[in-house]
Amino acid sequence: MRATIAGMSKDQVFRFRLDDEDRLRLDALAKHYSAPAATVVRILVNEKVRELGLDVAGEAKPPPRKRPPKSKK
């Protein structure tokens, strides 16, 4: 599944250092997504947050409730 890169907010700056090997990995992902490295980081963070079921504040969300089947009248 490819993540959507349109509409991602860029209102804060976050800097970090990568060693050469990690930079090569990030560049490979950027090429895969046809996106800048910063966008790839946002994609990966968003995917992990969804995978873990976290909300914006970082607290776990309860699993979604399933609706009971509609009864036939």
N, C-alpha and C positions, 0 to 999 in steps of 0.2 A: 504494500500500500504506500502510495506517495502522499506526503503531507502537502497541504496547501500552503504556499508561501505568500500569497497575496493578503494584504491587510494586517500583517504583523507589525505591532507597535515597536517603535525604536526611540522611546523617550528617555532612556537611561543608558549611561555608558558603563560597561563592565570590562575591566582589563584583566587578563591573566597570561601567564607565561606557559609556553609549551616547549618541550624538548623537540629535537629534530624529528624523531620517530612519530611523536604525537601529531606534529604539524603535517607530516606526510599523510597520516590517517585522516586528519581533518580535510586536507586538500582533496583526497580521494572521495570523501563524502560530498564535498562541495561540487566536485565534477559529476558525481552520480545524480545529485539533486539539481544540477545546473543552477546553482545559487551561490552567493558569497558565503564565506566561512561563518560570518556572524549570523546569517539566516539559518545555516545548518545547526548551529548551536541552539538557536531558538526552537527549531523543529524538534531536535532531540530532547530538549527540556520539556516541551509540550507533550511529546509522546510518552515520556517517562511519567509525567504527572498524571496523564490519563490512565496509563498502565497501573499505577499505584492507587488510583482512585482518590487523589489528593485534590483539595480545593485550592484556591489562590493563596489562602493563609497557610497552607501546608498541613492542615488537619485532614484526617481521613474522612471521606464521605461514607455514609451508610450505603449498602448496596441498593440499587433501585428496586422499588416494590413492584411486584407483578400484579397486574389487574386480574381479578377473577374473571372467568369467562362469562359473557353475557348470557343470562338465562332466557330461554325462549318462552314467550307468553302466548 
